[in-house]
Amino acid sequence: MKAMVLKETGRMQEDKAPLQLVDLPIPAPGKREVLVRVSVCGVCHTELDEIEGRTPPPRLPVILGHQVVGKVETLGPGADSFQSGDRVGVGWIYSACGTCKFCRRGDENLCPDFRATGRDANGGYAQYLTVPQDFAYRIPPVFSDVEAAPLLCAGAIGYRSLRLAGLRDGQSLGLTGFGASAHLVLKMARHRFPRSRIFVFARSEKERAFAQELGAAWAGHPSEDSPEKLDCIIDTTPAWKPVVEALKNLEPGGRLVINAIRKEEADKEGLSQMDYPLHLWMEKEIKSVANVSRGDVLEFLALAAQIPIKPEVQEFPLEGANQALLELKERKIRGAKVLRID
């Protein structure tokens, strides 16, 4: 099979082609696993975190990619949840122990043995991958493959973020950063909370215009003051400075949810600008989002099909993975980026 492989970590802007196209043997599914022939795979900022060493893979080389859609090719021993030809998706959660207190209550995302697709196990920047059958999901027929891919991570993590924000209908919501996840959160929030107004903070003028196309009440730069104080803000940026700016725009008792696997070390000076009375006083809350659970993926796919939520997508061929990642690094974003594998 063809695969785009990460052989060593570095800096994306210095090495503009960190992934190499190679030929590899097709993997064989193990016990209770399925082999998936990959159709498409979404491109996520977390892949930049892996490439640049902020959340490094435990071993190299590795195949990145965790927003995977394809068809079941073969079943491993004991696998009985799917049949050959079934269309399935695979998200960031590749496996969890299933027995710890977090797994027992449905929070596999907090499991100490959480394993991530495309980091701890080979992912979807390839023609095939194997996955435990319990962590593969049927894709609702309303979505094409390319529409479904961003839903598996950008959508599911956005769903978890919105749930953790605790927004009630009529309250105001801020979105800091406007990439793949935030544009899906905006669509979801407008459906679930029709009386709420949504305010978007983005560095790019194009992203701000896109947000207003999708129904944002206001869009401005992350350093700007919003027209009104906000009840909840979800941050999806890779930097610290927008977090500090977001806290400034919160209502007393408001909540900031940080939706990021890691923050870039180079921006730590942004934290030094935090002023307690301005940014944290008056019982403001900060909550992080850690991964996604199976429940998040299943619930969001059902909700997205009901609405339905159709993401904005830019397609690239498999060998264009480096270009897609570089554009993501340089904030050349409109919606989600997806690799066409098959």
C-alpha positions as a LaTeX table, in Angstrom:
\begin{tabular}{lrrr}
\hline
Residue & $x$ (\AA) & $y$ (\AA) & $z$ (\AA) \\
\hline
Met1 & 0.00 & 0.00 & 0.00 \\
Lys2 & 0.96 & 3.66 & $-0.37$ \\
Ala3 & 1.37 & 5.69 & 2.81 \\
Met4 & 2.66 & 9.12 & 3.86 \\
Val5 & 5.02 & 8.40 & 6.74 \\
Leu6 & 6.55 & 10.60 & 9.44 \\
Lys7 & 10.12 & 9.38 & 10.09 \\
Glu8 & 11.39 & 12.16 & 12.38 \\
Thr9 & 9.98 & 15.17 & 14.19 \\
Gly10 & 11.04 & 18.74 & 13.44 \\
Arg11 & 9.57 & 22.11 & 12.57 \\
Met12 & 6.98 & 22.33 & 9.82 \\
Gln13 & 8.15 & 25.68 & 8.45 \\
Glu14 & 11.78 & 24.58 & 8.29 \\
Asp15 & 11.07 & 21.17 & 6.76 \\
Lys16 & 8.16 & 21.84 & 4.43 \\
Ala17 & 7.88 & 18.13 & 3.54 \\
Pro18 & 8.14 & 16.13 & 6.80 \\
Leu19 & 6.11 & 13.22 & 5.40 \\
Gln20 & 7.47 & 10.78 & 2.82 \\
Leu21 & 5.43 & 8.72 & 0.37 \\
Val22 & 6.47 & 5.06 & 0.78 \\
Asp23 & 5.29 & 1.55 & $-0.08$ \\
Leu24 & 4.41 & $-0.63$ & 2.92 \\
Pro25 & 2.85 & $-4.07$ & 3.39 \\
Ile26 & $-0.92$ & $-4.05$ & 3.92 \\
Pro27 & $-1.44$ & $-4.66$ & 7.66 \\
Ala28 & $-3.32$ & $-7.73$ & 8.88 \\
Pro29 & $-6.17$ & $-7.23$ & 11.38 \\
Gly30 & $-5.60$ & $-8.76$ & 14.80 \\
Lys31 & $-8.09$ & $-10.17$ & 17.29 \\
Arg32 & $-11.41$ & $-8.23$ & 17.15 \\
Glu33 & $-9.92$ & $-5.80$ & 14.64 \\
Val34 & $-11.05$ & $-4.83$ & 11.14 \\
Leu35 & $-8.95$ & $-3.91$ & 8.12 \\
Val36 & $-10.26$ & $-0.72$ & 6.50 \\
Arg37 & $-9.56$ & 0.31 & 2.92 \\
Val38 & $-9.26$ & 4.08 & 3.31 \\
Ser39 & $-11.23$ & 6.39 & 1.04 \\
Val40 & $-10.43$ & 9.77 & 2.66 \\
Cys41 & $-8.66$ & 11.13 & 5.72 \\
Gly42 & $-9.06$ & 14.57 & 7.27 \\
Val43 & $-6.08$ & 16.78 & 8.12 \\
Cys44 & $-5.96$ & 18.11 & 11.69 \\
His45 & $-3.82$ & 20.62 & 13.58 \\
Thr46 & $-2.91$ & 17.80 & 15.96 \\
Glu47 & $-0.79$ & 16.36 & 13.14 \\
Leu48 & 1.32 & 19.54 & 13.37 \\
Asp49 & 1.65 & 18.94 & 17.12 \\
Glu50 & 2.97 & 15.46 & 16.35 \\
Ile51 & 5.34 & 16.61 & 13.60 \\
Glu52 & 6.73 & 19.44 & 15.75 \\
Gly53 & 7.11 & 17.31 & 18.87 \\
Arg54 & 4.46 & 18.83 & 21.15 \\
Thr55 & 2.63 & 15.49 & 21.34 \\
Pro56 & 5.28 & 13.20 & 19.88 \\
Pro57 & 4.45 & 9.68 & 18.68 \\
Pro58 & 5.94 & 7.07 & 21.05 \\
Arg59 & 7.77 & 5.48 & 18.14 \\
Leu60 & 8.82 & 6.41 & 14.62 \\
Pro61 & 8.15 & 5.95 & 11.79 \\
Val62 & 4.38 & 6.37 & 12.07 \\
Ile63 & 1.47 & 7.02 & 9.72 \\
Leu64 & $-0.49$ & 10.09 & 10.82 \\
Gly65 & $-4.21$ & 10.77 & 10.34 \\
His66 & $-7.23$ & 10.27 & 12.58 \\
Gln67 & $-10.30$ & 11.41 & 10.60 \\
Val68 & $-10.64$ & 8.28 & 8.50 \\
Val69 & $-13.49$ & 7.07 & 6.30 \\
Gly70 & $-13.36$ & 3.85 & 4.30 \\
Lys71 & $-14.84$ & 0.39 & 3.84 \\
Val72 & $-14.22$ & $-2.75$ & 5.83 \\
Glu73 & $-12.02$ & $-5.04$ & 3.76 \\
Thr74 & $-11.48$ & $-8.04$ & 6.04 \\
Leu75 & $-12.28$ & $-9.07$ & 9.63 \\
Gly76 & $-9.80$ & $-10.24$ & 12.22 \\
Pro77 & $-10.42$ & $-13.22$ & 14.54 \\
Gly78 & $-13.49$ & $-12.63$ & 16.70 \\
Ala79 & $-14.57$ & $-9.48$ & 14.87 \\
Asp80 & $-18.33$ & $-9.63$ & 14.34 \\
Ser81 & $-19.66$ & $-6.05$ & 14.46 \\
Phe82 & $-19.23$ & $-5.37$ & 10.73 \\
Gln83 & $-19.27$ & $-7.11$ & 7.39 \\
Ser84 & $-16.93$ & $-6.73$ & 4.45 \\
Gly85 & $-17.99$ & $-3.65$ & 2.48 \\
Asp86 & $-19.49$ & $-1.75$ & 5.43 \\
Arg87 & $-18.61$ & 1.95 & 5.43 \\
Val88 & $-16.95$ & 3.02 & 8.68 \\
Gly89 & $-15.16$ & 5.94 & 10.25 \\
Val90 & $-12.23$ & 6.06 & 12.68 \\
Gly91 & $-11.50$ & 9.02 & 14.96 \\
Trp92 & $-8.74$ & 10.17 & 17.34 \\
Ile93 & $-9.59$ & 7.53 & 19.95 \\
Tyr94 & $-8.02$ & 4.28 & 18.73 \\
Ser95 & $-8.45$ & 2.26 & 21.93 \\
Ala96 & $-8.74$ & 2.43 & 25.72 \\
Cys97 & $-8.42$ & $-0.16$ & 28.49 \\
Gly98 & $-12.18$ & $-0.62$ & 28.98 \\
Thr99 & $-11.84$ & $-1.45$ & 32.68 \\
Cys100 & $-10.67$ & 1.69 & 34.54 \\
Lys101 & $-13.13$ & 4.00 & 36.33 \\
Phe102 & $-13.10$ & 6.44 & 33.42 \\
Cys103 & $-13.89$ & 3.77 & 30.81 \\
Arg104 & $-16.64$ & 2.30 & 32.99 \\
Arg105 & $-18.44$ & 5.64 & 33.12 \\
Gly106 & $-18.01$ & 6.34 & 29.39 \\
Asp107 & $-15.07$ & 8.75 & 29.66 \\
Glu108 & $-12.54$ & 6.66 & 27.72 \\
Asn109 & $-10.93$ & 9.95 & 26.69 \\
Leu110 & $-9.49$ & 10.20 & 30.24 \\
Cys111 & $-8.26$ & 6.59 & 30.36 \\
Pro112 & $-4.58$ & 6.32 & 31.39 \\
Asp113 & $-4.16$ & 3.78 & 28.57 \\
Phe114 & $-5.83$ & 5.98 & 25.94 \\
Arg115 & $-4.26$ & 5.36 & 22.52 \\
Ala116 & $-4.63$ & 7.79 & 19.64 \\
Thr117 & $-5.07$ & 6.93 & 15.95 \\
Gly118 & $-2.18$ & 8.24 & 13.90 \\
Arg119 & 0.03 & 8.74 & 16.96 \\
Asp120 & 0.09 & 5.61 & 19.12 \\
Ala121 & $-1.06$ & 3.44 & 16.19 \\
Asn122 & $-0.80$ & 3.92 & 12.44 \\
Gly123 & $-3.50$ & 6.17 & 11.03 \\
Gly124 & $-5.26$ & 7.08 & 7.83 \\
Tyr125 & $-2.65$ & 8.80 & 5.66 \\
Ala126 & $-2.48$ & 5.45 & 3.88 \\
Gln127 & $-4.52$ & 3.13 & 1.70 \\
Tyr128 & $-5.28$ & 0.76 & 4.60 \\
Leu129 & $-5.36$ & 0.73 & 8.39 \\
Thr130 & $-6.46$ & $-1.67$ & 11.10 \\
Val131 & $-8.57$ & $-0.63$ & 14.09 \\
Pro132 & $-10.32$ & $-2.40$ & 16.98 \\
Gln133 & $-13.92$ & $-2.95$ & 15.89 \\
Asp134 & $-15.26$ & $-1.20$ & 19.01 \\
Phe135 & $-13.61$ & 2.03 & 17.87 \\
Ala136 & $-15.00$ & 2.09 & 14.33 \\
Tyr137 & $-18.31$ & 3.83 & 13.61 \\
Arg138 & $-20.97$ & 3.45 & 10.94 \\
Ile139 & $-21.25$ & 6.59 & 8.83 \\
Pro140 & $-24.79$ & 7.94 & 8.30 \\
Pro141 & $-25.75$ & 7.69 & 4.61 \\
Val142 & $-26.57$ & 11.41 & 4.39 \\
Phe143 & $-22.83$ & 12.15 & 4.27 \\
Ser144 & $-20.38$ & 11.54 & 1.45 \\
Asp145 & $-16.98$ & 10.19 & 2.50 \\
Val146 & $-15.32$ & 13.58 & 2.22 \\
Glu147 & $-18.11$ & 15.27 & 4.23 \\
Ala148 & $-17.91$ & 12.65 & 6.97 \\
Ala149 & $-14.15$ & 12.81 & 7.58 \\
Pro150 & $-14.02$ & 16.15 & 9.47 \\
Leu151 & $-16.97$ & 15.10 & 11.61 \\
Leu152 & $-14.92$ & 12.33 & 13.22 \\
Cys153 & $-12.54$ & 14.70 & 15.02 \\
Ala154 & $-13.19$ & 18.38 & 14.30 \\
Gly155 & $-16.91$ & 17.78 & 14.72 \\
Ala156 & $-16.75$ & 15.35 & 17.65 \\
Ile157 & $-14.26$ & 17.44 & 19.64 \\
Gly158 & $-16.32$ & 20.54 & 18.86 \\
Tyr159 & $-19.40$ & 18.72 & 20.17 \\
Arg160 & $-17.58$ & 17.85 & 23.40 \\
Ser161 & $-16.32$ & 21.44 & 23.72 \\
Leu162 & $-19.82$ & 22.87 & 23.32 \\
Arg163 & $-21.17$ & 20.42 & 25.89 \\
Leu164 & $-18.43$ & 21.34 & 28.38 \\
Ala165 & $-19.09$ & 25.04 & 27.80 \\
Gly166 & $-22.55$ & 24.58 & 29.35 \\
Leu167 & $-24.18$ & 27.09 & 27.01 \\
Arg168 & $-27.92$ & 27.70 & 27.46 \\
Asp169 & $-30.20$ & 29.00 & 24.74 \\
Gly170 & $-30.09$ & 32.79 & 24.69 \\
Gln171 & $-26.60$ & 33.02 & 26.19 \\
Ser172 & $-23.75$ & 34.41 & 24.10 \\
Leu173 & $-20.97$ & 32.19 & 22.72 \\
Gly174 & $-17.51$ & 33.20 & 21.54 \\
Leu175 & $-15.30$ & 31.15 & 19.21 \\
Thr176 & $-11.60$ & 31.98 & 19.20 \\
Gly177 & $-9.97$ & 30.64 & 16.03 \\
Phe178 & $-12.11$ & 29.62 & 13.08 \\
Gly179 & $-10.81$ & 26.45 & 11.49 \\
Ala180 & $-12.26$ & 22.99 & 10.94 \\
Ser181 & $-13.68$ & 22.51 & 14.44 \\
Ala182 & $-14.98$ & 26.04 & 15.11 \\
His183 & $-16.92$ & 26.31 & 11.87 \\
Leu184 & $-18.75$ & 23.08 & 12.77 \\
Val185 & $-19.40$ & 24.35 & 16.32 \\
Leu186 & $-20.96$ & 27.49 & 14.85 \\
Lys187 & $-23.32$ & 25.43 & 12.69 \\
Met188 & $-24.16$ & 23.15 & 15.61 \\
Ala189 & $-24.73$ & 26.01 & 18.07 \\
Arg190 & $-27.02$ & 27.88 & 15.69 \\
His191 & $-29.19$ & 24.77 & 15.43 \\
Arg192 & $-29.24$ & 23.81 & 19.12 \\
Phe193 & $-29.36$ & 27.33 & 20.59 \\
Pro194 & $-31.34$ & 29.45 & 18.11 \\
Arg195 & $-31.63$ & 32.46 & 20.47 \\
Ser196 & $-27.90$ & 32.61 & 21.20 \\
Arg197 & $-25.60$ & 35.05 & 19.41 \\
Ile198 & $-22.20$ & 33.81 & 18.29 \\
Phe199 & $-19.08$ & 36.00 & 18.22 \\
Val200 & $-15.95$ & 34.89 & 16.34 \\
Phe201 & $-12.35$ & 35.97 & 16.93 \\
Ala202 & $-9.92$ & 35.14 & 14.11 \\
Arg203 & $-6.65$ & 36.61 & 12.85 \\
Ser204 & $-7.48$ & 36.14 & 9.18 \\
Glu205 & $-9.86$ & 38.55 & 7.46 \\
Lys206 & $-10.99$ & 35.65 & 5.24 \\
Glu207 & $-11.84$ & 33.54 & 8.29 \\
Arg208 & $-13.83$ & 36.43 & 9.80 \\
Ala209 & $-15.76$ & 36.88 & 6.55 \\
Phe210 & $-16.42$ & 33.13 & 6.40 \\
Ala211 & $-17.75$ & 33.18 & 9.97 \\
Gln212 & $-20.22$ & 35.90 & 9.10 \\
Glu213 & $-21.29$ & 33.98 & 6.00 \\
Leu214 & $-22.21$ & 31.12 & 8.35 \\
Gly215 & $-24.24$ & 33.35 & 10.64 \\
Ala216 & $-21.87$ & 34.82 & 13.24 \\
Ala217 & $-23.34$ & 37.95 & 14.83 \\
Trp218 & $-19.90$ & 39.60 & 14.86 \\
Ala219 & $-16.35$ & 38.71 & 13.85 \\
Gly220 & $-13.16$ & 40.48 & 14.89 \\
His221 & $-9.46$ & 40.02 & 15.64 \\
Pro222 & $-8.57$ & 38.04 & 18.80 \\
Ser223 & $-7.10$ & 41.21 & 20.34 \\
Glu224 & $-10.38$ & 43.13 & 19.93 \\
Asp225 & $-13.02$ & 43.61 & 22.59 \\
Ser226 & $-16.29$ & 41.89 & 21.70 \\
Pro227 & $-19.36$ & 44.15 & 21.48 \\
Glu228 & $-20.69$ & 42.54 & 24.67 \\
Lys229 & $-19.30$ & 40.33 & 27.41 \\
Leu230 & $-19.76$ & 36.63 & 26.60 \\
Asp231 & $-21.14$ & 33.78 & 28.71 \\
Cys232 & $-18.94$ & 31.08 & 27.14 \\
Ile233 & $-15.93$ & 31.07 & 24.83 \\
Ile234 & $-14.37$ & 28.07 & 23.08 \\
Asp235 & $-10.71$ & 28.49 & 22.10 \\
Thr236 & $-9.37$ & 26.32 & 19.25 \\
Thr237 & $-6.09$ & 28.14 & 18.59 \\
Pro238 & $-2.57$ & 26.68 & 19.00 \\
Ala239 & $-1.34$ & 29.74 & 20.95 \\
Trp240 & $-1.57$ & 31.18 & 24.49 \\
Lys241 & $-2.16$ & 34.84 & 23.66 \\
Pro242 & $-5.75$ & 34.30 & 22.39 \\
Val243 & $-6.57$ & 32.52 & 25.66 \\
Val244 & $-5.64$ & 35.63 & 27.65 \\
Glu245 & $-7.57$ & 37.85 & 25.25 \\
Ala246 & $-10.62$ & 35.57 & 25.50 \\
Leu247 & $-10.69$ & 35.77 & 29.30 \\
Lys248 & $-10.91$ & 39.55 & 29.00 \\
Asn249 & $-14.17$ & 39.16 & 27.04 \\
Leu250 & $-15.91$ & 36.81 & 29.50 \\
Glu251 & $-18.86$ & 37.75 & 31.68 \\
Pro252 & $-18.42$ & 37.34 & 35.46 \\
Gly253 & $-18.94$ & 33.63 & 36.11 \\
Gly254 & $-18.27$ & 32.86 & 32.43 \\
Arg255 & $-16.45$ & 29.79 & 31.19 \\
Leu256 & $-13.57$ & 29.44 & 28.74 \\
Val257 & $-13.13$ & 25.98 & 27.18 \\
Ile258 & $-9.71$ & 25.31 & 25.64 \\
Asn259 & $-9.99$ & 22.83 & 22.78 \\
Ala260 & $-6.37$ & 21.99 & 21.98 \\
Ile261 & $-4.14$ & 18.96 & 22.50 \\
Arg262 & $-1.14$ & 21.25 & 23.04 \\
Lys263 & $-0.21$ & 24.94 & 22.92 \\
Glu264 & 2.88 & 26.19 & 21.11 \\
Glu265 & 5.81 & 26.78 & 23.48 \\
Ala266 & 6.98 & 29.82 & 21.50 \\
Asp267 & 3.91 & 31.75 & 22.62 \\
Lys268 & 4.41 & 31.32 & 26.37 \\
Glu269 & 5.03 & 35.05 & 26.74 \\
Gly270 & 1.31 & 35.43 & 26.11 \\
Leu271 & 0.74 & 33.95 & 29.58 \\
Ser272 & 2.96 & 36.59 & 31.17 \\
Gln273 & 0.42 & 39.20 & 30.08 \\
Met274 & $-2.32$ & 37.69 & 32.23 \\
Asp275 & $-3.62$ & 40.16 & 34.79 \\
Tyr276 & $-5.63$ & 38.54 & 37.59 \\
Pro277 & $-8.21$ & 41.31 & 38.14 \\
Leu278 & $-8.82$ & 41.75 & 34.39 \\
His279 & $-8.68$ & 38.14 & 33.21 \\
Leu280 & $-9.61$ & 35.76 & 36.06 \\
Trp281 & $-11.34$ & 37.73 & 38.80 \\
Met282 & $-15.13$ & 37.41 & 39.24 \\
Glu283 & $-15.26$ & 33.62 & 39.25 \\
Lys284 & $-14.36$ & 33.04 & 35.62 \\
Glu285 & $-13.64$ & 29.39 & 34.76 \\
Ile286 & $-11.11$ & 27.70 & 32.49 \\
Lys287 & $-11.75$ & 24.11 & 31.37 \\
Ser288 & $-9.66$ & 21.98 & 29.02 \\
Val289 & $-10.90$ & 19.39 & 26.55 \\
Ala290 & $-9.03$ & 16.08 & 26.58 \\
Asn291 & $-9.49$ & 13.91 & 23.51 \\
Val292 & $-12.91$ & 12.43 & 22.66 \\
Ser293 & $-14.84$ & 9.41 & 23.88 \\
Arg294 & $-16.71$ & 6.90 & 21.72 \\
Gly295 & $-19.93$ & 8.45 & 22.97 \\
Asp296 & $-18.89$ & 11.86 & 21.65 \\
Val297 & $-18.34$ & 10.46 & 18.15 \\
Leu298 & $-21.57$ & 8.44 & 18.10 \\
Glu299 & $-23.73$ & 11.24 & 19.50 \\
Phe300 & $-22.28$ & 13.86 & 17.20 \\
Leu301 & $-22.65$ & 11.72 & 14.06 \\
Ala302 & $-26.32$ & 11.24 & 14.92 \\
Leu303 & $-26.82$ & 14.96 & 15.59 \\
Ala304 & $-24.94$ & 15.99 & 12.46 \\
Ala305 & $-27.10$ & 13.68 & 10.34 \\
Gln306 & $-30.28$ & 15.01 & 11.92 \\
Ile307 & $-29.48$ & 18.71 & 11.29 \\
Pro308 & $-27.67$ & 17.92 & 8.88 \\
Ile309 & $-24.25$ & 19.56 & 9.30 \\
Lys310 & $-22.21$ & 19.61 & 6.10 \\
Pro311 & $-18.63$ & 20.84 & 6.56 \\
Glu312 & $-16.82$ & 23.11 & 4.13 \\
Val313 & $-13.99$ & 21.01 & 2.66 \\
Gln314 & $-10.82$ & 21.44 & 0.59 \\
Glu315 & $-9.54$ & 18.22 & $-1.01$ \\
Phe316 & $-5.93$ & 17.15 & $-1.58$ \\
Pro317 & $-4.46$ & 13.92 & $-2.97$ \\
Leu318 & $-2.57$ & 11.62 & $-0.58$ \\
Glu319 & 0.77 & 12.87 & $-1.90$ \\
Gly320 & $-0.43$ & 16.44 & $-1.19$ \\
Ala321 & $-0.45$ & 15.86 & 2.59 \\
Asn322 & 2.62 & 18.06 & 3.14 \\
Gln323 & 1.00 & 20.92 & 1.24 \\
Ala324 & $-2.23$ & 20.60 & 3.23 \\
Leu325 & $-0.29$ & 20.62 & 6.51 \\
Leu326 & 1.79 & 23.63 & 5.47 \\
Glu327 & $-1.37$ & 25.58 & 4.59 \\
Leu328 & $-2.76$ & 24.65 & 8.00 \\
Lys329 & 0.42 & 25.92 & 9.64 \\
Glu330 & 0.23 & 29.16 & 7.68 \\
Arg331 & $-3.47$ & 29.60 & 8.58 \\
Lys332 & $-4.66$ & 29.23 & 4.98 \\
Ile333 & $-7.94$ & 27.76 & 6.12 \\
Arg334 & $-11.53$ & 27.68 & 4.98 \\
Gly335 & $-13.31$ & 24.87 & 6.74 \\
Ala336 & $-11.55$ & 21.49 & 6.78 \\
Lys337 & $-8.81$ & 19.89 & 4.66 \\
Val338 & $-9.24$ & 16.28 & 3.54 \\
Leu339 & $-6.90$ & 13.88 & 1.74 \\
Arg340 & $-8.45$ & 11.78 & $-1.03$ \\
Ile341 & $-6.76$ & 8.40 & $-0.64$ \\
Asp342 & $-8.76$ & 6.03 & $-2.85$ \\
\hline
\end{tabular}
